[in-house]
Amino acid sequence: MIIGGGPAGYEAALVAAQLDADVTVVEADGAGGACVLHDCVPSKTFIASSDVVTGYRDTDEFGIHSDGLEAITVDAPAVYSRVKRLALAQSGDIHAKLIKAGVTLIRGTARLGEDTLGHTHRVRVRPEDGDAEYAVDASTVLIATGATPRRLPTALPDGERILTWRQVYDLPKLPEHLIVIGSGVTGAEFASSYLAMGVPVTLVSSRDRVMPHEDADAAMAIERVFRARGMTILNNSRADVVKRVGDSVEVTLSDGRVVTGSHALMAVGSIPNTADLGLTEYGVNVAPGGYVAVDRVSRTNVPGIYAAGDCTGVLPLASVAAMQGRIAMWHALGEAVAPLRLRTVAANVFTDPELATVGVSQADVDSGKTPARQVMLPLAGNARAKMAGLDDGFIKLFCRPASGIVVGGVVVSPRASELIMPLTMAVENHMTVDQLAHTITIYPSLSGSIAEAARQLMLHDVE
Ligand SMILES: Cc1cc2nc3c(=O)[nH]c(=O)nc-3n(C[C@H](O)[C@H](O)[C@H](O)COP(=O)(O)OP(=O)(O)OC[C@H]3O[C@@H](n4cnc5c(N)ncnc54)[C@H](O)[C@@H]3O)c2cc1C
């Protein structure tokens, strides 16, 4: 029994079905879960539209004369309906894949029931179609219920002017002035994409820079781009109250300043969907913040009950959720399984430019936790970057001081999400900077800078 059909749940279901298990997924919404219907897929589809606008930036530099960005009109309802269409289509594809694999899909909610004192766990299912609740006994249960946008009592979304990121796609037009509360990954991505679409954006950040959990050089490089393109960024500013006043919103900061805009987007994190699952009653350990406590093979403290994805708070990424779900099933069904390794997880922020990271961080190196040599190579010197008019961005590489084994990297550039792959492979496979440096790259290419950075470390040519 799998509770939740997001990446953690549906990828687990596919693995379990492949191993001939009898698999049922109970999902409250649709196949693919919140990831596909409300969070990751819609936001990346929206960003694909804003990228189209970005393509029209600074065309004169290339000898292409257009009427400028001002002449571009964004048909917001068309953009939003494309977002929803793609999300539904993706959900449909996943649904079909699950059915083809022999998985039973139930639309409804589920929670742990009473202990049967045997080798099975009783799950109580409440179907969405209003049929009576019923019980299913399962040898293995996977809790994969995801998370929901955090709501602050003094800034409650009304779905019209004060919005969660799941509500923006219902707006009838683009905001006249969007205030984004929260400068983490989600806040930064929406601020970046709305700015690209020509919307005046104010980003309220409670810390001294945007994306405080990301590489500082990278976050500051992106903050510089945001500011240069006209975004107002209020650092060290905590939003205390967000309220609607007629057709506008007022955001009161903790220092008493008031910021006015047409809409406010609340991007202040998520809370795990674990409150109504009967976890504590069943004896499943719940960590502070409501996360299901799991080990590296996705086991909870109760044998036979596993958990994966955002409800565990391990690392809120679809890729990690999916791997946790697969690992749970491999473990439960007796396959050989390697515990989850977070060190080699690549992550990307889909701002413009993008910010991708893998392996050890600058903070790990600076604190002495991981001894490493490093180099940071601006892309501005790269031939391909010059041709493409890219002034911002860099490649940063970390390697072990003596062996030169690559242990981490940061990429700030357009499509950093793709460019991080060679670094991820290097970290995953313990490759050395010598091996990276000996790789013949395409000329001209941005990936050439990865080999060049490796060459610099090979020569110990760093400060
Ligand atoms: C705006 C945004 C953008 C993101 N972009 C990216 C990205 O680009 N790349 C990336 O890797 N990650 C991204 N993420 C993170 C990613 O969306 C999550 O890590 C991922 O959704 C986690 O998957 P999951 O299976 O744990 O949960 P979810 O996708 O949240 O799915 C859980 C499902 O369980 C269902 N459910 C809950 N309770 C019950 C119940 N009792 N019974 C039945 N069903 C239930 C819910 O309806 C939900 O559909 C983004 C997140 C946000 C908010």
The ligand as an SDF file (V2000), in Angstrom:
LIG
                    3D

 53 58  0  0  0  0  0  0  0  0999 V2000
    7.2890   25.4720   -6.6140 C   0  0  0  0  0  0  0  0  0  0  0  0
    8.1270   24.2320   -6.4930 C   0  0  0  0  0  0  0  0  0  0  0  0
    8.9840   23.8740   -7.5100 C   0  0  0  0  0  0  0  0  0  0  0  0
    9.7520   22.7280   -7.4130 C   0  0  0  0  0  0  0  0  0  0  0  0
   10.6230   22.4300   -8.4150 N   0  0  0  0  0  0  0  0  0  0  0  0
   11.3990   21.3340   -8.3150 C   0  0  0  0  0  0  0  0  0  0  0  0
   12.3340   21.0250   -9.3360 C   0  0  0  0  0  0  0  0  0  0  0  0
   12.4800   21.7620  -10.3000 O   0  0  0  0  0  0  0  0  0  0  0  0
   13.0670   19.8970   -9.2070 N   0  0  0  0  0  0  0  0  0  0  0  0
   12.9340   19.0520   -8.1340 C   0  0  0  0  0  0  0  0  0  0  0  0
   13.6390   18.0320   -8.0660 O   0  0  0  0  0  0  0  0  0  0  0  0
   12.0610   19.3290   -7.1490 N   0  0  0  0  0  0  0  0  0  0  0  0
   11.2950   20.4450   -7.2180 C   0  0  0  0  0  0  0  0  0  0  0  0
   10.4170   20.7330   -6.2160 N   0  0  0  0  0  0  0  0  0  0  0  0
   10.2710   19.7950   -5.0920 C   0  0  0  0  0  0  0  0  0  0  0  0
    9.3660   18.6310   -5.4900 C   0  0  0  0  0  0  0  0  0  0  0  0
    8.1510   19.1230   -5.9990 O   0  0  0  0  0  0  0  0  0  0  0  0
    9.1240   17.7480   -4.2870 C   0  0  0  0  0  0  0  0  0  0  0  0
   10.3480   17.3810   -3.7180 O   0  0  0  0  0  0  0  0  0  0  0  0
    8.3310   16.5060   -4.6820 C   0  0  0  0  0  0  0  0  0  0  0  0
    7.0380   16.8790   -5.0620 O   0  0  0  0  0  0  0  0  0  0  0  0
    8.2470   15.5000   -3.5450 C   0  0  0  0  0  0  0  0  0  0  0  0
    7.5430   14.3950   -3.9770 O   0  0  0  0  0  0  0  0  0  0  0  0
    6.6340   13.5450   -2.9810 P   0  0  0  0  0  0  0  0  0  0  0  0
    6.2720   12.3040   -3.7190 O   0  0  0  0  0  0  0  0  0  0  0  0
    7.2930   13.4230   -1.6730 O   0  0  0  0  0  0  0  0  0  0  0  0
    5.3450   14.4260   -2.6980 O   0  0  0  0  0  0  0  0  0  0  0  0
    4.2540   15.1530   -3.5980 P   0  0  0  0  0  0  0  0  0  0  0  0
    4.6970   15.4200   -4.9710 O   0  0  0  0  0  0  0  0  0  0  0  0
    3.8340   16.3090   -2.7520 O   0  0  0  0  0  0  0  0  0  0  0  0
    3.0650   14.0960   -3.6540 O   0  0  0  0  0  0  0  0  0  0  0  0
    2.4280   13.6550   -2.4910 C   0  0  0  0  0  0  0  0  0  0  0  0
    0.9930   13.3460   -2.8190 C   0  0  0  0  0  0  0  0  0  0  0  0
    0.3920   12.6820   -1.7120 O   0  0  0  0  0  0  0  0  0  0  0  0
   -0.9710   13.0230   -1.6740 C   0  0  0  0  0  0  0  0  0  0  0  0
   -1.4840   12.7860   -0.3300 N   0  0  0  0  0  0  0  0  0  0  0  0
   -1.2060   13.4810    0.8120 C   0  0  0  0  0  0  0  0  0  0  0  0
   -1.8250   12.9140    1.8570 N   0  0  0  0  0  0  0  0  0  0  0  0
   -2.5110   11.8520    1.3760 C   0  0  0  0  0  0  0  0  0  0  0  0
   -3.3440   10.8720    1.9580 C   0  0  0  0  0  0  0  0  0  0  0  0
   -3.5790   10.8470    3.2750 N   0  0  0  0  0  0  0  0  0  0  0  0
   -3.8720    9.9310    1.1570 N   0  0  0  0  0  0  0  0  0  0  0  0
   -3.6280    9.9180   -0.1660 C   0  0  0  0  0  0  0  0  0  0  0  0
   -2.8520   10.8260   -0.7840 N   0  0  0  0  0  0  0  0  0  0  0  0
   -2.2930   11.7700   -0.0200 C   0  0  0  0  0  0  0  0  0  0  0  0
   -0.9760   14.4910   -2.0460 C   0  0  0  0  0  0  0  0  0  0  0  0
   -2.2310   14.8190   -2.6160 O   0  0  0  0  0  0  0  0  0  0  0  0
    0.1360   14.5820   -3.0690 C   0  0  0  0  0  0  0  0  0  0  0  0
   -0.3710   14.5750   -4.3820 O   0  0  0  0  0  0  0  0  0  0  0  0
    9.6440   21.8950   -6.2750 C   0  0  0  0  0  0  0  0  0  0  0  0
    8.7800   22.2400   -5.2410 C   0  0  0  0  0  0  0  0  0  0  0  0
    8.0380   23.4060   -5.3380 C   0  0  0  0  0  0  0  0  0  0  0  0
    7.1410   23.7780   -4.2020 C   0  0  0  0  0  0  0  0  0  0  0  0
  1  2  1  0
  2  3  1  0
  2 52  2  0
  3  4  2  0
  4  5  1  0
  4 50  1  0
  5  6  2  0
  6  7  1  0
  6 13  1  0
  7  8  2  0
  7  9  1  0
  9 10  1  0
 10 11  2  0
 10 12  1  0
 12 13  2  0
 13 14  1  0
 14 15  1  0
 14 50  1  0
 15 16  1  0
 16 17  1  0
 16 18  1  0
 18 19  1  0
 18 20  1  0
 20 21  1  0
 20 22  1  0
 22 23  1  0
 23 24  1  0
 24 25  2  0
 24 26  1  0
 24 27  1  0
 27 28  1  0
 28 29  2  0
 28 30  1  0
 28 31  1  0
 31 32  1  0
 32 33  1  0
 33 34  1  0
 33 48  1  0
 34 35  1  0
 35 36  1  0
 35 46  1  0
 36 37  1  0
 36 45  1  0
 37 38  2  0
 38 39  1  0
 39 40  1  0
 39 45  2  0
 40 41  1  0
 40 42  2  0
 42 43  1  0
 43 44  2  0
 44 45  1  0
 46 47  1  0
 46 48  1  0
 48 49  1  0
 50 51  2  0
 51 52  1  0
 52 53  1  0
M  END
$$$$
